[in-house]
């Protein structure tokens, strides 16, 4: 017996690395040293920092991968993987430097996994970071046919004096929400249950992935649900560089607004949101109706149309909104920082 008899094709793995080499090289930054294929990736710190602080983050895509695998649509989940990591470190004010991925599968399917890597590369281009390396693990017997899992790791850098850690936020500051592209990468265990068992307008139950739901879009349900997570790095970093007063940031991920907005606050602070101050995307209304999901559960699971938030001084709201509009970023004044103990008020219980 040999390794191939056990289900691992070493030659296919080497061929896969060669196939993606040019994609990885396209994300190269000036600070990157060496090339793909070593035991580790090397990256210098950018010049111009007096006290550079490294900021790291890691995440995955979750059960959204199940939809990609069932429908054989692999081109967007790599963007999700990058987005979930770079948006997290952005909340500290950090510029993403490099990204690493871990891709595990039962049997290496080069065409499908190349699509995944193409998505990762696209996400790195959007975030301005280098894809410094990664690991592709073939694990027969651990994952079923056509199954794979993804994890991502990002490192960025920020000037120590410019780290956003909640200490800059003041009572009276305003919260600006930046529009999401859809579900992003959270709540998909509930989403998949709604698709499988949800109520149809005709009285039936369950939906097909290739079905077009007229109230959502003229795209198939799978295409709508696989819309990739929006990456906020470019406009938000540019806003910081151009001197906009930003006291805090939050990435709206699992747990929605109630769980994530308080993470950017200081002690003894809460946020009061103004209901109806931003448009809720049709996909959330459809989930509420088809799954009979209570409003409170929606807000505690999904981003509800806002994927990122900025906290700014009250007298800078109009200036910030105008700047974001000029740079084609849909944004809304959604609430205010008030005294409290980390609650988000103004939403359904």
KALIN-V81813 format. One record per backbone hydrogen bond with DSSP energy under -0.5 kcal/mol. NH is the residue of the N-H (numbers start at 1). CO is the residue of the C=O. E is the energy in kcal/mol with one decimal. If there is no record, write none. Layout:
nh=NH co=CO e=E
nh=NH co=CO e=E
//
This chain:
nh=6 co=2 e=-1.2
nh=7 co=4 e=-1.6
nh=8 co=3 e=-2.3
nh=9 co=7 e=-0.6
nh=10 co=8 e=-0.9
nh=13 co=9 e=-1.8
nh=14 co=10 e=-2.2
nh=15 co=11 e=-2.5
nh=16 co=12 e=-2.1
nh=17 co=13 e=-1.9
nh=18 co=14 e=-2.0
nh=19 co=15 e=-2.0
nh=20 co=16 e=-1.8
nh=21 co=17 e=-0.9
nh=24 co=20 e=-2.4
nh=25 co=21 e=-2.5
nh=26 co=22 e=-1.2
nh=27 co=24 e=-1.7
nh=28 co=25 e=-1.5
nh=32 co=29 e=-1.6
nh=33 co=42 e=-2.3
nh=38 co=35 e=-0.8
nh=42 co=33 e=-0.8
nh=44 co=31 e=-2.7
nh=49 co=46 e=-0.6
nh=53 co=158 e=-2.5
nh=55 co=156 e=-2.4
nh=57 co=154 e=-2.3
nh=59 co=152 e=-1.7
nh=61 co=150 e=-0.6
nh=64 co=61 e=-0.8
nh=65 co=62 e=-1.8
nh=66 co=63 e=-1.1
nh=67 co=63 e=-0.7
nh=67 co=64 e=-0.6
nh=68 co=64 e=-1.5
nh=69 co=65 e=-2.5
nh=70 co=66 e=-2.6
nh=71 co=67 e=-2.2
nh=72 co=68 e=-0.7
nh=73 co=68 e=-1.9
nh=74 co=72 e=-0.6
nh=79 co=76 e=-0.7
nh=80 co=76 e=-1.7
nh=81 co=77 e=-2.1
nh=82 co=78 e=-1.9
nh=83 co=79 e=-2.9
nh=84 co=80 e=-2.6
nh=85 co=81 e=-1.0
nh=85 co=82 e=-0.6
nh=86 co=82 e=-2.9
nh=87 co=83 e=-2.3
nh=89 co=85 e=-1.9
nh=90 co=86 e=-1.7
nh=91 co=87 e=-0.8
nh=91 co=88 e=-0.9
nh=92 co=89 e=-1.4
nh=93 co=90 e=-2.4
nh=94 co=89 e=-1.4
nh=95 co=157 e=-2.6
nh=96 co=94 e=-0.5
nh=97 co=155 e=-2.8
nh=98 co=155 e=-2.0
nh=99 co=130 e=-2.8
nh=100 co=153 e=-2.9
nh=101 co=133 e=-1.3
nh=102 co=151 e=-2.8
nh=103 co=135 e=-3.3
nh=104 co=102 e=-0.5
nh=104 co=149 e=-2.2
nh=105 co=137 e=-2.7
nh=106 co=147 e=-1.2
nh=110 co=108 e=-0.6
nh=113 co=109 e=-2.5
nh=114 co=110 e=-2.1
nh=115 co=111 e=-1.5
nh=116 co=112 e=-1.6
nh=117 co=113 e=-2.4
nh=118 co=114 e=-2.5
nh=119 co=115 e=-1.9
nh=120 co=116 e=-2.0
nh=121 co=117 e=-2.9
nh=122 co=118 e=-2.3
nh=123 co=119 e=-2.5
nh=124 co=120 e=-2.4
nh=125 co=121 e=-2.4
nh=126 co=122 e=-2.3
nh=127 co=123 e=-2.0
nh=128 co=124 e=-1.3
nh=129 co=124 e=-1.8
nh=130 co=97 e=-2.5
nh=132 co=99 e=-1.8
nh=132 co=130 e=-1.2
nh=133 co=99 e=-0.9
nh=135 co=101 e=-1.9
nh=137 co=103 e=-2.9
nh=137 co=135 e=-0.6
nh=138 co=136 e=-0.5
nh=139 co=105 e=-4.0
nh=139 co=137 e=-0.6
nh=141 co=143 e=-0.7
nh=142 co=139 e=-1.9
nh=143 co=139 e=-1.2
nh=147 co=144 e=-2.0
nh=149 co=104 e=-2.6
nh=151 co=102 e=-1.9
nh=152 co=59 e=-3.0
nh=153 co=100 e=-2.5
nh=154 co=57 e=-3.1
nh=155 co=98 e=-2.4
nh=156 co=55 e=-3.4
nh=157 co=95 e=-2.0
nh=158 co=53 e=-1.9
nh=160 co=51 e=-2.0
nh=162 co=159 e=-2.1
nh=163 co=160 e=-1.2
nh=164 co=92 e=-1.7
nh=165 co=163 e=-0.7
nh=169 co=166 e=-0.8
nh=172 co=337 e=-2.5
nh=173 co=170 e=-2.2
nh=174 co=312 e=-3.1
nh=175 co=335 e=-2.5
nh=176 co=310 e=-3.2
nh=177 co=332 e=-2.9
nh=178 co=308 e=-3.3
nh=179 co=330 e=-2.7
nh=180 co=305 e=-1.9
nh=186 co=183 e=-1.1
nh=191 co=187 e=-2.1
nh=192 co=188 e=-2.5
nh=193 co=189 e=-1.3
nh=194 co=190 e=-2.3
nh=195 co=191 e=-2.4
nh=196 co=192 e=-2.0
nh=197 co=193 e=-2.5
nh=198 co=194 e=-2.8
nh=199 co=290 e=-3.2
nh=200 co=204 e=-3.0
nh=203 co=200 e=-2.0
nh=206 co=198 e=-2.8
nh=207 co=195 e=-3.4
nh=211 co=208 e=-1.3
nh=213 co=211 e=-0.6
nh=213 co=219 e=-0.5
nh=214 co=212 e=-0.7
nh=216 co=213 e=-2.4
nh=217 co=213 e=-1.7
nh=221 co=211 e=-2.5
nh=222 co=209 e=-2.6
nh=224 co=220 e=-2.1
nh=225 co=221 e=-2.5
nh=226 co=222 e=-2.1
nh=227 co=224 e=-1.2
nh=232 co=230 e=-0.6
nh=236 co=232 e=-1.9
nh=237 co=233 e=-2.7
nh=238 co=234 e=-1.9
nh=239 co=235 e=-2.1
nh=240 co=236 e=-2.1
nh=241 co=237 e=-2.7
nh=242 co=238 e=-1.9
nh=243 co=240 e=-1.5
nh=244 co=239 e=-2.3
nh=246 co=244 e=-1.0
nh=247 co=245 e=-0.5
nh=247 co=311 e=-3.1
nh=248 co=311 e=-1.2
nh=250 co=309 e=-2.0
nh=252 co=250 e=-0.6
nh=252 co=307 e=-1.8
nh=253 co=251 e=-1.1
nh=255 co=301 e=-0.5
nh=256 co=253 e=-2.2
nh=257 co=302 e=-0.5
nh=258 co=299 e=-0.6
nh=259 co=255 e=-1.3
nh=260 co=256 e=-2.0
nh=261 co=257 e=-2.0
nh=263 co=260 e=-1.0
nh=264 co=261 e=-1.6
nh=265 co=262 e=-1.6
nh=269 co=266 e=-0.8
nh=270 co=338 e=-3.2
nh=271 co=343 e=-2.4
nh=272 co=336 e=-2.9
nh=273 co=271 e=-0.6
nh=273 co=345 e=-3.1
nh=274 co=334 e=-3.3
nh=275 co=273 e=-0.8
nh=277 co=274 e=-1.6
nh=284 co=281 e=-1.3
nh=285 co=281 e=-1.2
nh=286 co=282 e=-2.5
nh=287 co=283 e=-2.0
nh=288 co=284 e=-2.1
nh=289 co=285 e=-2.1
nh=290 co=286 e=-3.2
nh=291 co=287 e=-2.2
nh=292 co=288 e=-0.5
nh=293 co=287 e=-0.5
nh=293 co=288 e=-0.9
nh=294 co=292 e=-0.5
nh=298 co=294 e=-1.9
nh=299 co=295 e=-2.1
nh=300 co=296 e=-1.5
nh=301 co=298 e=-1.3
nh=302 co=298 e=-2.9
nh=306 co=303 e=-1.5
nh=307 co=178 e=-1.8
nh=308 co=178 e=-1.2
nh=309 co=250 e=-2.3
nh=310 co=176 e=-2.7
nh=311 co=248 e=-2.8
nh=312 co=174 e=-2.6
nh=312 co=310 e=-0.5
nh=316 co=313 e=-2.2
nh=317 co=314 e=-1.1
nh=320 co=316 e=-2.4
nh=321 co=317 e=-2.8
nh=322 co=318 e=-2.4
nh=323 co=319 e=-2.2
nh=324 co=320 e=-2.6
nh=325 co=321 e=-2.4
nh=326 co=322 e=-2.2
nh=327 co=323 e=-1.3
nh=328 co=325 e=-1.7
nh=329 co=324 e=-2.8
nh=330 co=328 e=-0.6
nh=332 co=177 e=-2.2
nh=334 co=175 e=-2.6
nh=334 co=332 e=-0.7
nh=335 co=175 e=-1.2
nh=336 co=272 e=-2.2
nh=337 co=173 e=-3.0
nh=338 co=270 e=-2.5
nh=340 co=268 e=-1.3
nh=342 co=269 e=-1.8
nh=345 co=271 e=-3.1
nh=345 co=343 e=-0.5
//
